[in-house]
Structures are given as C-alpha cells and as structure tokens.
C-alpha cells in the first residue's frame, strides 16, 4: 500500500514538473517574440526606404548566366 502511494506521489510530482516546463517554454516563446519585435522596430527606425531619382548613379552587378560560366 505504501509503495503505491509513493508511486502515485512520484507520478504527481513528475506531472507537475512537466507542467512547469511547459509554462517556462511558453514564457520563453513570448519573450522571444517580444524581443524580436523590439529588434525589428529598432532596425526599421534606423533603416528607411531608399528613394532613387532618374539622375542617381546606382551600382548594378550583372551576374553571369549558367551558359556563360562553364569553365572548369
């Protein structure tokens, strides 16, 4: 009888630990999402849209096509 009681108590404790782990995981996910949105907001504040005019000089890199790049 005593062994069954200890076994049920142990199972109950393990179940509570699993619940705590799940709660901590959810809290971590929320913190990560909050931090990610904060970082994106700070980045977007510094980086603005680039507006180009017709007379602006822009460096354009032309990549070779697969047929031109057949050297070994």
PQR file of N, CA, C, O and H, with PARSE charges and radii, in Angstrom:
ATOM      1  N   UNK A   1       0.831  -1.192   0.000 -0.4000 1.5000
ATOM      2  CA  UNK A   1       0.000   0.000   0.000 -0.0000 2.0000
ATOM      3  C   UNK A   1       0.872   1.251   0.000  0.5500 1.7000
ATOM      4  O   UNK A   1       0.599   2.221  -0.706 -0.5500 1.4000
ATOM      5  N   UNK A   2       1.914   1.203   0.801 -0.4000 1.5000
ATOM      6  CA  UNK A   2       2.812   2.352   0.924 -0.0000 2.0000
ATOM      7  C   UNK A   2       3.565   2.597  -0.391  0.5500 1.7000
ATOM      8  O   UNK A   2       3.815   3.745  -0.759 -0.5500 1.4000
ATOM      9  H   UNK A   2       2.136   0.415   1.375  0.4000 1.0000
ATOM     10  N   UNK A   3       3.925   1.521  -1.097 -0.4000 1.5000
ATOM     11  CA  UNK A   3       4.651   1.645  -2.362 -0.0000 2.0000
ATOM     12  C   UNK A   3       3.766   2.288  -3.421  0.5500 1.7000
ATOM     13  O   UNK A   3       4.247   3.097  -4.214 -0.5500 1.4000
ATOM     14  H   UNK A   3       3.722   0.588  -0.798  0.4000 1.0000
ATOM     15  N   UNK A   4       2.471   1.941  -3.447 -0.4000 1.5000
ATOM     16  CA  UNK A   4       1.540   2.531  -4.412 -0.0000 2.0000
ATOM     17  C   UNK A   4       1.376   4.031  -4.155  0.5500 1.7000
ATOM     18  O   UNK A   4       1.291   4.825  -5.092 -0.5500 1.4000
ATOM     19  H   UNK A   4       2.080   1.284  -2.802  0.4000 1.0000
ATOM     20  N   UNK A   5       1.333   4.400  -2.904 -0.4000 1.5000
ATOM     21  CA  UNK A   5       1.182   5.797  -2.533 -0.0000 2.0000
ATOM     22  C   UNK A   5       2.411   6.594  -2.976  0.5500 1.7000
ATOM     23  O   UNK A   5       2.290   7.693  -3.516 -0.5500 1.4000
ATOM     24  H   UNK A   5       1.401   3.755  -2.142  0.4000 1.0000
ATOM     25  N   UNK A   6       3.561   6.038  -2.744 -0.4000 1.5000
ATOM     26  CA  UNK A   6       4.794   6.706  -3.157 -0.0000 2.0000
ATOM     27  C   UNK A   6       4.861   6.810  -4.682  0.5500 1.7000
ATOM     28  O   UNK A   6       5.294   7.821  -5.235 -0.5500 1.4000
ATOM     29  H   UNK A   6       3.659   5.145  -2.304  0.4000 1.0000
ATOM     30  N   UNK A   7       4.426   5.750  -5.338 -0.4000 1.5000
ATOM     31  CA  UNK A   7       4.419   5.741  -6.806 -0.0000 2.0000
ATOM     32  C   UNK A   7       3.468   6.810  -7.347  0.5500 1.7000
ATOM     33  O   UNK A   7       3.797   7.496  -8.315 -0.5500 1.4000
ATOM     34  H   UNK A   7       4.074   4.929  -4.889  0.4000 1.0000
ATOM     35  N   UNK A   8       2.308   6.957  -6.740 -0.4000 1.5000
ATOM     36  CA  UNK A   8       1.346   7.962  -7.196 -0.0000 2.0000
ATOM     37  C   UNK A   8       1.852   9.368  -6.889  0.5500 1.7000
ATOM     38  O   UNK A   8       1.643  10.289  -7.679 -0.5500 1.4000
ATOM     39  H   UNK A   8       2.040   6.400  -5.954  0.4000 1.0000
ATOM     40  N   UNK A   9       2.517   9.538  -5.748 -0.4000 1.5000
ATOM     41  CA  UNK A   9       3.090  10.847  -5.418 -0.0000 2.0000
ATOM     42  C   UNK A   9       4.196  11.215  -6.407  0.5500 1.7000
ATOM     43  O   UNK A   9       4.300  12.359  -6.852 -0.5500 1.4000
ATOM     44  H   UNK A   9       2.687   8.790  -5.106  0.4000 1.0000
ATOM     45  N   UNK A  10       5.014  10.224  -6.737 -0.4000 1.5000
ATOM     46  CA  UNK A  10       6.099  10.462  -7.697 -0.0000 2.0000
ATOM     47  C   UNK A  10       5.530  10.830  -9.066  0.5500 1.7000
ATOM     48  O   UNK A  10       6.040  11.739  -9.722 -0.5500 1.4000
ATOM     49  H   UNK A  10       4.930   9.295  -6.376  0.4000 1.0000
ATOM     50  N   UNK A  11       4.503  10.149  -9.492 -0.4000 1.5000
ATOM     51  CA  UNK A  11       3.866  10.448 -10.770 -0.0000 2.0000
ATOM     52  C   UNK A  11       3.254  11.848 -10.755  0.5500 1.7000
ATOM     53  O   UNK A  11       3.317  12.578 -11.744 -0.5500 1.4000
ATOM     54  H   UNK A  11       4.089   9.411  -8.959  0.4000 1.0000
ATOM     55  N   UNK A  12       2.660  12.208  -9.614 -0.4000 1.5000
ATOM     56  CA  UNK A  12       2.059  13.535  -9.483 -0.0000 2.0000
ATOM     57  C   UNK A  12       3.140  14.616  -9.561  0.5500 1.7000
ATOM     58  O   UNK A  12       2.948  15.634 -10.227 -0.5500 1.4000
ATOM     59  H   UNK A  12       2.609  11.615  -8.811  0.4000 1.0000
ATOM     60  N   UNK A  13       4.269  14.405  -8.890 -0.4000 1.5000
ATOM     61  CA  UNK A  13       5.375  15.357  -8.934 -0.0000 2.0000
ATOM     62  C   UNK A  13       5.942  15.490 -10.348  0.5500 1.7000
ATOM     63  O   UNK A  13       6.241  16.594 -10.803 -0.5500 1.4000
ATOM     64  H   UNK A  13       4.425  13.579  -8.349  0.4000 1.0000
ATOM     65  N   UNK A  14       6.086  14.360 -11.036 -0.4000 1.5000
ATOM     66  CA  UNK A  14       6.590  14.403 -12.418 -0.0000 2.0000
ATOM     67  C   UNK A  14       5.632  15.168 -13.321  0.5500 1.7000
ATOM     68  O   UNK A  14       6.067  15.922 -14.192 -0.5500 1.4000
ATOM     69  H   UNK A  14       5.843  13.463 -10.667  0.4000 1.0000
ATOM     70  N   UNK A  15       4.341  14.980 -13.120 -0.4000 1.5000
ATOM     71  CA  UNK A  15       3.343  15.686 -13.912 -0.0000 2.0000
ATOM     72  C   UNK A  15       3.422  17.188 -13.655  0.5500 1.7000
ATOM     73  O   UNK A  15       3.319  17.984 -14.588 -0.5500 1.4000
ATOM     74  H   UNK A  15       3.988  14.367 -12.413  0.4000 1.0000
ATOM     75  N   UNK A  16       3.606  17.582 -12.383 -0.4000 1.5000
ATOM     76  CA  UNK A  16       3.747  18.999 -12.050 -0.0000 2.0000
ATOM     77  C   UNK A  16       5.012  19.590 -12.677  0.5500 1.7000
ATOM     78  O   UNK A  16       5.005  20.728 -13.146 -0.5500 1.4000
ATOM     79  H   UNK A  16       3.690  16.936 -11.625  0.4000 1.0000
ATOM     80  N   UNK A  17       6.089  18.817 -12.681 -0.4000 1.5000
ATOM     81  CA  UNK A  17       7.327  19.283 -13.312 -0.0000 2.0000
ATOM     82  C   UNK A  17       7.143  19.484 -14.812  0.5500 1.7000
ATOM     83  O   UNK A  17       7.646  20.451 -15.383 -0.5500 1.4000
ATOM     84  H   UNK A  17       6.095  17.892 -12.299  0.4000 1.0000
ATOM     85  N   UNK A  18       6.422  18.568 -15.441 -0.4000 1.5000
ATOM     86  CA  UNK A  18       6.154  18.714 -16.876 -0.0000 2.0000
ATOM     87  C   UNK A  18       5.325  19.965 -17.150  0.5500 1.7000
ATOM     88  O   UNK A  18       5.555  20.661 -18.140 -0.5500 1.4000
ATOM     89  H   UNK A  18       6.013  17.782 -14.977  0.4000 1.0000
ATOM     90  N   UNK A  19       4.364  20.250 -16.276 -0.4000 1.5000
ATOM     91  CA  UNK A  19       3.563  21.467 -16.436 -0.0000 2.0000
ATOM     92  C   UNK A  19       4.421  22.715 -16.286  0.5500 1.7000
ATOM     93  O   UNK A  19       4.259  23.681 -17.032 -0.5500 1.4000
ATOM     94  H   UNK A  19       4.178  19.684 -15.472  0.4000 1.0000
ATOM     95  N   UNK A  20       5.344  22.689 -15.308 -0.4000 1.5000
ATOM     96  CA  UNK A  20       6.240  23.831 -15.117 -0.0000 2.0000
ATOM     97  C   UNK A  20       7.122  24.036 -16.336  0.5500 1.7000
ATOM     98  O   UNK A  20       7.358  25.168 -16.759 -0.5500 1.4000
ATOM     99  H   UNK A  20       5.475  21.904 -14.702  0.4000 1.0000
ATOM    100  N   UNK A  21       7.611  22.934 -16.902 -0.4000 1.5000
ATOM    101  CA  UNK A  21       8.443  23.035 -18.101 -0.0000 2.0000
ATOM    102  C   UNK A  21       7.643  23.634 -19.250  0.5500 1.7000
ATOM    103  O   UNK A  21       8.154  24.476 -19.987 -0.5500 1.4000
ATOM    104  H   UNK A  21       7.420  22.015 -16.559  0.4000 1.0000
ATOM    105  N   UNK A  22       6.402  23.210 -19.407 -0.4000 1.5000
ATOM    106  CA  UNK A  22       5.552  23.751 -20.468 -0.0000 2.0000
ATOM    107  C   UNK A  22       5.301  25.245 -20.264  0.5500 1.7000
ATOM    108  O   UNK A  22       5.318  26.019 -21.222 -0.5500 1.4000
ATOM    109  H   UNK A  22       5.987  22.526 -18.807  0.4000 1.0000
ATOM    110  N   UNK A  23       5.068  25.646 -19.015 -0.4000 1.5000
ATOM    111  CA  UNK A  23       4.852  27.066 -18.730 -0.0000 2.0000
ATOM    112  C   UNK A  23       6.100  27.879 -19.040  0.5500 1.7000
ATOM    113  O   UNK A  23       6.016  28.952 -19.638 -0.5500 1.4000
ATOM    114  H   UNK A  23       5.055  25.018 -18.237  0.4000 1.0000
ATOM    115  N   UNK A  24       7.251  27.371 -18.636 -0.4000 1.5000
ATOM    116  CA  UNK A  24       8.510  28.078 -18.902 -0.0000 2.0000
ATOM    117  C   UNK A  24       8.756  28.182 -20.402  0.5500 1.7000
ATOM    118  O   UNK A  24       9.254  29.199 -20.883 -0.5500 1.4000
ATOM    119  H   UNK A  24       7.320  26.499 -18.150  0.4000 1.0000
ATOM    120  N   UNK A  25       8.408  27.138 -21.135 -0.4000 1.5000
ATOM    121  CA  UNK A  25       8.583  27.148 -22.591 -0.0000 2.0000
ATOM    122  C   UNK A  25       7.692  28.217 -23.219  0.5500 1.7000
ATOM    123  O   UNK A  25       8.130  28.944 -24.111 -0.5500 1.4000
ATOM    124  H   UNK A  25       8.003  26.312 -20.743  0.4000 1.0000
ATOM    125  N   UNK A  26       6.448  28.314 -22.759 -0.4000 1.5000
ATOM    126  CA  UNK A  26       5.536  29.339 -23.281 -0.0000 2.0000
ATOM    127  C   UNK A  26       6.030  30.745 -22.945  0.5500 1.7000
ATOM    128  O   UNK A  26       5.953  31.652 -23.774 -0.5500 1.4000
ATOM    129  H   UNK A  26       6.093  27.723 -22.035  0.4000 1.0000
ATOM    130  N   UNK A  27       6.538  30.919 -21.721 -0.4000 1.5000
ATOM    131  CA  UNK A  27       7.074  32.221 -21.324 -0.0000 2.0000
ATOM    132  C   UNK A  27       8.269  32.583 -22.194  0.5500 1.7000
ATOM    133  O   UNK A  27       8.410  33.731 -22.617 -0.5500 1.4000
ATOM    134  H   UNK A  27       6.600  30.182 -21.047  0.4000 1.0000
ATOM    135  N   UNK A  28       9.122  31.613 -22.459 -0.4000 1.5000
ATOM    136  CA  UNK A  28      10.298  31.853 -23.302 -0.0000 2.0000
ATOM    137  C   UNK A  28       9.887  32.228 -24.714  0.5500 1.7000
ATOM    138  O   UNK A  28      10.487  33.121 -25.312 -0.5500 1.4000
ATOM    139  H   UNK A  28       9.008  30.681 -22.115  0.4000 1.0000
ATOM    140  N   UNK A  29       8.888  31.571 -25.252 -0.4000 1.5000
ATOM    141  CA  UNK A  29       8.411  31.887 -26.600 -0.0000 2.0000
ATOM    142  C   UNK A  29       7.865  33.315 -26.643  0.5500 1.7000
ATOM    143  O   UNK A  29       8.124  34.054 -27.593 -0.5500 1.4000
ATOM    144  H   UNK A  29       8.400  30.846 -24.766  0.4000 1.0000
ATOM    145  N   UNK A  30       7.110  33.700 -25.614 -0.4000 1.5000
ATOM    146  CA  UNK A  30       6.567  35.068 -25.561 -0.0000 2.0000
ATOM    147  C   UNK A  30       7.682  36.100 -25.480  0.5500 1.7000
ATOM    148  O   UNK A  30       7.638  37.125 -26.160 -0.5500 1.4000
ATOM    149  H   UNK A  30       6.899  33.100 -24.842  0.4000 1.0000
ATOM    150  N   UNK A  31       8.685  35.828 -24.645 -0.4000 1.5000
ATOM    151  CA  UNK A  31       9.811  36.754 -24.527 -0.0000 2.0000
ATOM    152  C   UNK A  31      10.566  36.875 -25.848  0.5500 1.7000
ATOM    153  O   UNK A  31      10.966  37.969 -26.245 -0.5500 1.4000
ATOM    154  H   UNK A  31       8.721  34.995 -24.093  0.4000 1.0000
ATOM    155  N   UNK A  32      10.758  35.738 -26.528 -0.4000 1.5000
ATOM    156  CA  UNK A  32      11.476  35.748 -27.801 -0.0000 2.0000
ATOM    157  C   UNK A  32      10.718  36.574 -28.836  0.5500 1.7000
ATOM    158  O   UNK A  32      11.322  37.365 -29.561 -0.5500 1.4000
ATOM    159  H   UNK A  32      10.434  34.848 -26.205  0.4000 1.0000
ATOM    160  N   UNK A  33       9.398  36.397 -28.910 -0.4000 1.5000
ATOM    161  CA  UNK A  33       8.603  37.159 -29.865 -0.0000 2.0000
ATOM    162  C   UNK A  33       8.629  38.648 -29.543  0.5500 1.7000
ATOM    163  O   UNK A  33       8.710  39.480 -30.446 -0.5500 1.4000
ATOM    164  H   UNK A  33       8.907  35.754 -28.321  0.4000 1.0000
ATOM    165  N   UNK A  34       8.559  38.984 -28.258 -0.4000 1.5000
ATOM    166  CA  UNK A  34       8.612  40.377 -27.843 -0.0000 2.0000
ATOM    167  C   UNK A  34       9.962  40.991 -28.202  0.5500 1.7000
ATOM    168  O   UNK A  34      10.026  42.101 -28.731 -0.5500 1.4000
ATOM    169  H   UNK A  34       8.492  38.308 -27.524  0.4000 1.0000
ATOM    170  N   UNK A  35      11.038  40.265 -27.912 -0.4000 1.5000
ATOM    171  CA  UNK A  35      12.374  40.754 -28.226 -0.0000 2.0000
ATOM    172  C   UNK A  35      12.562  40.898 -29.734  0.5500 1.7000
ATOM    173  O   UNK A  35      13.164  41.868 -30.193 -0.5500 1.4000
ATOM    174  H   UNK A  35      10.986  39.363 -27.483  0.4000 1.0000
ATOM    175  N   UNK A  36      12.058  39.953 -30.494 -0.4000 1.5000
ATOM    176  CA  UNK A  36      12.186  40.001 -31.947 -0.0000 2.0000
ATOM    177  C   UNK A  36      11.440  41.208 -32.518  0.5500 1.7000
ATOM    178  O   UNK A  36      11.942  41.874 -33.423 -0.5500 1.4000
ATOM    179  H   UNK A  36      11.568  39.165 -30.121  0.4000 1.0000
ATOM    180  N   UNK A  37      10.264  41.488 -32.003 -0.4000 1.5000
ATOM    181  CA  UNK A  37       9.515  42.642 -32.499 -0.0000 2.0000
ATOM    182  C   UNK A  37      10.205  43.946 -32.092  0.5500 1.7000
ATOM    183  O   UNK A  37      10.203  44.916 -32.850 -0.5500 1.4000
ATOM    184  H   UNK A  37       9.856  40.947 -31.268  0.4000 1.0000
ATOM    185  N   UNK A  38      10.799  43.967 -30.886 -0.4000 1.5000
ATOM    186  CA  UNK A  38      11.542  45.147 -30.449 -0.0000 2.0000
ATOM    187  C   UNK A  38      12.755  45.397 -31.344  0.5500 1.7000
ATOM    188  O   UNK A  38      13.031  46.534 -31.725 -0.5500 1.4000
ATOM    189  H   UNK A  38      10.801  43.180 -30.270  0.4000 1.0000
ATOM    190  N   UNK A  39      13.470  44.330 -31.672 -0.4000 1.5000
ATOM    191  CA  UNK A  39      14.648  44.450 -32.532 -0.0000 2.0000
ATOM    192  C   UNK A  39      14.243  44.920 -33.932  0.5500 1.7000
ATOM    193  O   UNK A  39      14.913  45.770 -34.517 -0.5500 1.4000
ATOM    194  H   UNK A  39      13.245  43.406 -31.362  0.4000 1.0000
ATOM    195  N   UNK A  40      13.163  44.378 -34.465 -0.4000 1.5000
ATOM    196  CA  UNK A  40      12.698  44.777 -35.794 -0.0000 2.0000
ATOM    197  C   UNK A  40      12.276  46.245 -35.791  0.5500 1.7000
ATOM    198  O   UNK A  40      12.545  46.970 -36.748 -0.5500 1.4000
ATOM    199  H   UNK A  40      12.618  43.687 -33.989  0.4000 1.0000
ATOM    200  N   UNK A  41      11.626  46.676 -34.733 -0.4000 1.5000
ATOM    201  CA  UNK A  41      11.193  48.069 -34.636 -0.0000 2.0000
ATOM    202  C   UNK A  41      12.401  49.004 -34.592  0.5500 1.7000
ATOM    203  O   UNK A  41      12.401  50.044 -35.250 -0.5500 1.4000
ATOM    204  H   UNK A  41      11.407  46.087 -33.955  0.4000 1.0000
ATOM    205  N   UNK A  42      13.436  48.640 -33.817 -0.4000 1.5000
ATOM    206  CA  UNK A  42      14.643  49.455 -33.728 -0.0000 2.0000
ATOM    207  C   UNK A  42      15.379  49.488 -35.070  0.5500 1.7000
ATOM    208  O   UNK A  42      15.883  50.535 -35.478 -0.5500 1.4000
ATOM    209  H   UNK A  42      13.435  47.795 -33.282  0.4000 1.0000
ATOM    210  N   UNK A  43      15.441  48.349 -35.751 -0.4000 1.5000
ATOM    211  CA  UNK A  43      16.116  48.274 -37.053 -0.0000 2.0000
ATOM    212  C   UNK A  43      15.372  49.112 -38.082  0.5500 1.7000
ATOM    213  O   UNK A  43      15.985  49.869 -38.835 -0.5500 1.4000
ATOM    214  H   UNK A  43      15.033  47.499 -35.420  0.4000 1.0000
ATOM    215  N   UNK A  44      14.060  48.976 -38.115 -0.4000 1.5000
ATOM    216  CA  UNK A  44      13.266  49.708 -39.096 -0.0000 2.0000
ATOM    217  C   UNK A  44      13.272  51.209 -38.835  0.5500 1.7000
ATOM    218  O   UNK A  44      13.064  51.999 -39.756 -0.5500 1.4000
ATOM    219  H   UNK A  44      13.562  48.361 -37.504  0.4000 1.0000
ATOM    220  N   UNK A  45      13.508  51.606 -37.591 -0.4000 1.5000
ATOM    221  CA  UNK A  45      13.592  53.020 -37.268 -0.0000 2.0000
ATOM    222  C   UNK A  45      14.849  53.630 -37.898  0.5500 1.7000
ATOM    223  O   UNK A  45      14.825  54.767 -38.370 -0.5500 1.4000
ATOM    224  H   UNK A  45      13.677  50.964 -36.843  0.4000 1.0000
ATOM    225  N   UNK A  46      15.952  52.862 -37.901 -0.4000 1.5000
ATOM    226  CA  UNK A  46      17.208  53.350 -38.452 -0.0000 2.0000
ATOM    227  C   UNK A  46      17.224  53.275 -39.981  0.5500 1.7000
ATOM    228  O   UNK A  46      17.715  54.185 -40.647 -0.5500 1.4000
ATOM    229  H   UNK A  46      15.972  51.939 -37.517  0.4000 1.0000
ATOM    230  N   UNK A  47      16.691  52.202 -40.520 -0.4000 1.5000
ATOM    231  CA  UNK A  47      16.723  51.969 -41.954 -0.0000 2.0000
ATOM    232  C   UNK A  47      15.420  52.463 -42.561  0.5500 1.7000
ATOM    233  O   UNK A  47      14.341  51.962 -42.246 -0.5500 1.4000
ATOM    234  H   UNK A  47      16.292  51.462 -39.978  0.4000 1.0000
ATOM    235  N   UNK A  48      15.538  53.451 -43.435 -0.4000 1.5000
ATOM    236  CA  UNK A  48      14.352  53.993 -44.083 -0.0000 2.0000
ATOM    237  C   UNK A  48      14.290  53.552 -45.533  0.5500 1.7000
ATOM    238  O   UNK A  48      15.236  52.952 -46.043 -0.5500 1.4000
ATOM    239  H   UNK A  48      16.415  53.858 -43.691  0.4000 1.0000
ATOM    240  N   UNK A  49      13.211  53.836 -46.184 -0.4000 1.5000
ATOM    241  CA  UNK A  49      13.104  53.486 -47.607 -0.0000 2.0000
ATOM    242  C   UNK A  49      14.068  54.333 -48.430  0.5500 1.7000
ATOM    243  O   UNK A  49      14.292  55.507 -48.136 -0.5500 1.4000
ATOM    244  H   UNK A  49      12.442  54.324 -45.770  0.4000 1.0000
ATOM    245  N   UNK A  50      14.628  53.724 -49.454 -0.4000 1.5000
ATOM    246  CA  UNK A  50      15.559  54.430 -50.328 -0.0000 2.0000
ATOM    247  C   UNK A  50      14.796  54.928 -51.552  0.5500 1.7000
ATOM    248  O   UNK A  50      14.157  54.150 -52.261 -0.5500 1.4000
ATOM    249  H   UNK A  50      14.447  52.770 -49.693  0.4000 1.0000
ATOM    250  N   UNK A  51      14.871  56.197 -51.781 -0.4000 1.5000
ATOM    251  CA  UNK A  51      14.203  56.793 -52.920 -0.0000 2.0000
ATOM    252  C   UNK A  51      15.263  57.172 -53.957  0.5500 1.7000
ATOM    253  O   UNK A  51      16.215  57.890 -53.647 -0.5500 1.4000
ATOM    254  H   UNK A  51      15.391  56.829 -51.206  0.4000 1.0000
ATOM    255  N   UNK A  52      15.096  56.696 -55.160 -0.4000 1.5000
ATOM    256  CA  UNK A  52      16.036  56.980 -56.233 -0.0000 2.0000
ATOM    257  C   UNK A  52      15.385  57.900 -57.255  0.5500 1.7000
ATOM    258  O   UNK A  52      14.197  57.794 -57.560 -0.5500 1.4000
ATOM    259  H   UNK A  52      14.323  56.113 -55.412  0.4000 1.0000
ATOM    260  N   UNK A  53      16.202  58.803 -57.768 -0.4000 1.5000
ATOM    261  CA  UNK A  53      15.750  59.678 -58.837 -0.0000 2.0000
ATOM    262  C   UNK A  53      16.331  59.169 -60.141  0.5500 1.7000
ATOM    263  O   UNK A  53      17.187  58.285 -60.146 -0.5500 1.4000
ATOM    264  H   UNK A  53      17.167  58.889 -57.520  0.4000 1.0000
ATOM    265  N   UNK A  54      15.876  59.715 -61.219 -0.4000 1.5000
ATOM    266  CA  UNK A  54      16.327  59.250 -62.522 -0.0000 2.0000
ATOM    267  C   UNK A  54      17.806  59.560 -62.757  0.5500 1.7000
ATOM    268  O   UNK A  54      18.479  58.810 -63.464 -0.5500 1.4000
ATOM    269  H   UNK A  54      15.180  60.434 -61.215  0.4000 1.0000
ATOM    270  N   UNK A  55      18.320  60.631 -62.189 -0.4000 1.5000
ATOM    271  CA  UNK A  55      19.716  61.003 -62.430 -0.0000 2.0000
ATOM    272  C   UNK A  55      20.686  60.376 -61.421  0.5500 1.7000
ATOM    273  O   UNK A  55      21.892  60.602 -61.530 -0.5500 1.4000
ATOM    274  H   UNK A  55      17.773  61.241 -61.615  0.4000 1.0000
ATOM    275  N   UNK A  56      20.208  59.605 -60.453 -0.4000 1.5000
ATOM    276  CA  UNK A  56      21.085  58.967 -59.470 -0.0000 2.0000
ATOM    277  C   UNK A  56      21.921  57.871 -60.127  0.5500 1.7000
ATOM    278  O   UNK A  56      21.456  57.154 -61.013 -0.5500 1.4000
ATOM    279  H   UNK A  56      19.229  59.421 -60.365  0.4000 1.0000
ATOM    280  N   UNK A  57      23.173  57.762 -59.664 -0.4000 1.5000
ATOM    281  CA  UNK A  57      24.051  56.696 -60.130 -0.0000 2.0000
ATOM    282  C   UNK A  57      23.932  55.517 -59.174  0.5500 1.7000
ATOM    283  O   UNK A  57      24.069  55.667 -57.960 -0.5500 1.4000
ATOM    284  H   UNK A  57      23.551  58.344 -58.944  0.4000 1.0000
ATOM    285  N   UNK A  58      23.680  54.354 -59.734 -0.4000 1.5000
ATOM    286  CA  UNK A  58      23.478  53.158 -58.928 -0.0000 2.0000
ATOM    287  C   UNK A  58      24.387  52.065 -59.458  0.5500 1.7000
ATOM    288  O   UNK A  58      24.444  51.822 -60.664 -0.5500 1.4000
ATOM    289  H   UNK A  58      23.569  54.231 -60.721  0.4000 1.0000
ATOM    290  N   UNK A  59      25.105  51.402 -58.542 -0.4000 1.5000
ATOM    291  CA  UNK A  59      25.969  50.300 -58.934 -0.0000 2.0000
ATOM    292  C   UNK A  59      25.107  49.088 -59.243  0.5500 1.7000
ATOM    293  O   UNK A  59      24.315  48.646 -58.410 -0.5500 1.4000
ATOM    294  H   UNK A  59      25.058  51.599 -57.563  0.4000 1.0000
ATOM    295  N   UNK A  60      25.266  48.561 -60.436 -0.4000 1.5000
ATOM    296  CA  UNK A  60      24.474  47.429 -60.871 -0.0000 2.0000
ATOM    297  C   UNK A  60      25.414  46.277 -61.184  0.5500 1.7000
ATOM    298  O   UNK A  60      26.314  46.425 -62.011 -0.5500 1.4000
ATOM    299  H   UNK A  60      25.909  48.920 -61.112  0.4000 1.0000
ATOM    300  N   UNK A  61      25.226  45.143 -60.545 -0.4000 1.5000
ATOM    301  CA  UNK A  61      26.082  43.985 -60.763 -0.0000 2.0000
ATOM    302  C   UNK A  61      25.326  43.004 -61.657  0.5500 1.7000
ATOM    303  O   UNK A  61      24.220  42.571 -61.332 -0.5500 1.4000
ATOM    304  H   UNK A  61      24.495  45.023 -59.873  0.4000 1.0000
ATOM    305  N   UNK A  62      25.936  42.665 -62.777 -0.4000 1.5000
ATOM    306  CA  UNK A  62      25.315  41.727 -63.708 -0.0000 2.0000
ATOM    307  C   UNK A  62      25.953  40.362 -63.481  0.5500 1.7000
ATOM    308  O   UNK A  62      27.152  40.188 -63.701 -0.5500 1.4000
ATOM    309  H   UNK A  62      26.835  43.017 -63.041  0.4000 1.0000
ATOM    310  N   UNK A  63      25.167  39.412 -63.049 -0.4000 1.5000
ATOM    311  CA  UNK A  63      25.665  38.072 -62.782 -0.0000 2.0000
ATOM    312  C   UNK A  63      25.669  37.256 -64.066  0.5500 1.7000
ATOM    313  O   UNK A  63      24.751  37.366 -64.878 -0.5500 1.4000
ATOM    314  H   UNK A  63      24.193  39.553 -62.870  0.4000 1.0000
ATOM    315  N   UNK A  64      26.707  36.431 -64.253 -0.4000 1.5000
ATOM    316  CA  UNK A  64      26.754  35.612 -65.468 -0.0000 2.0000
ATOM    317  C   UNK A  64      25.665  34.537 -65.449  0.5500 1.7000
ATOM    318  O   UNK A  64      25.300  34.017 -64.395 -0.5500 1.4000
ATOM    319  H   UNK A  64      27.453  36.341 -63.593  0.4000 1.0000
ATOM    320  N   UNK A  65      25.164  34.222 -66.628 -0.4000 1.5000
ATOM    321  CA  UNK A  65      24.169  33.156 -66.720 -0.0000 2.0000
ATOM    322  C   UNK A  65      24.873  31.817 -66.678  0.5500 1.7000
ATOM    323  O   UNK A  65      26.099  31.764 -66.768 -0.5500 1.4000
ATOM    324  H   UNK A  65      25.461  34.645 -67.484  0.4000 1.0000
ATOM    325  N   UNK A  66      24.133  30.746 -66.545 -0.4000 1.5000
ATOM    326  CA  UNK A  66      24.735  29.418 -66.411 -0.0000 2.0000
ATOM    327  C   UNK A  66      25.461  28.995 -67.688  0.5500 1.7000
ATOM    328  O   UNK A  66      26.427  28.237 -67.604 -0.5500 1.4000
ATOM    329  H   UNK A  66      23.137  30.789 -66.472  0.4000 1.0000
ATOM    330  N   UNK A  67      25.033  29.457 -68.866 -0.4000 1.5000
ATOM    331  CA  UNK A  67      25.698  29.075 -70.118 -0.0000 2.0000
ATOM    332  C   UNK A  67      27.070  29.728 -70.245  0.5500 1.7000
ATOM    333  O   UNK A  67      27.994  29.127 -70.793 -0.5500 1.4000
ATOM    334  H   UNK A  67      24.248  30.073 -68.934  0.4000 1.0000
ATOM    335  N   UNK A  68      27.208  30.943 -69.749 -0.4000 1.5000
ATOM    336  CA  UNK A  68      28.483  31.647 -69.860 -0.0000 2.0000
ATOM    337  C   UNK A  68      29.511  31.104 -68.879  0.5500 1.7000
ATOM    338  O   UNK A  68      30.710  31.193 -69.147 -0.5500 1.4000
ATOM    339  H   UNK A  68      26.457  31.432 -69.304  0.4000 1.0000
ATOM    340  N   UNK A  69      29.090  30.553 -67.769 -0.4000 1.5000
ATOM    341  CA  UNK A  69      30.008  30.104 -66.723 -0.0000 2.0000
ATOM    342  C   UNK A  69      30.185  28.597 -66.790  0.5500 1.7000
ATOM    343  O   UNK A  69      29.734  27.883 -65.895 -0.5500 1.4000
ATOM    344  H   UNK A  69      28.116  30.481 -67.551  0.4000 1.0000
ATOM    345  N   UNK A  70      30.836  28.102 -67.843 -0.4000 1.5000
ATOM    346  CA  UNK A  70      31.067  26.675 -67.959 -0.0000 2.0000
ATOM    347  C   UNK A  70      32.557  26.354 -67.874  0.5500 1.7000
ATOM    348  O   UNK A  70      33.000  25.316 -68.367 -0.5500 1.4000
ATOM    349  H   UNK A  70      31.201  28.683 -68.570  0.4000 1.0000
ATOM    350  N   UNK A  71      33.329  27.240 -67.252 -0.4000 1.5000
ATOM    351  CA  UNK A  71      34.757  26.967 -67.114 -0.0000 2.0000
ATOM    352  C   UNK A  71      34.983  25.964 -65.981  0.5500 1.7000
ATOM    353  O   UNK A  71      34.204  25.879 -65.031 -0.5500 1.4000
ATOM    354  H   UNK A  71      32.970  28.083 -66.852  0.4000 1.0000
ATOM    355  N   UNK A  72      36.059  25.222 -66.115 -0.4000 1.5000
ATOM    356  CA  UNK A  72      36.359  24.207 -65.100 -0.0000 2.0000
ATOM    357  C   UNK A  72      37.389  24.714 -64.143  0.5500 1.7000
ATOM    358  O   UNK A  72      37.773  24.002 -63.215 -0.5500 1.4000
ATOM    359  H   UNK A  72      36.692  25.291 -66.886  0.4000 1.0000
TER
END
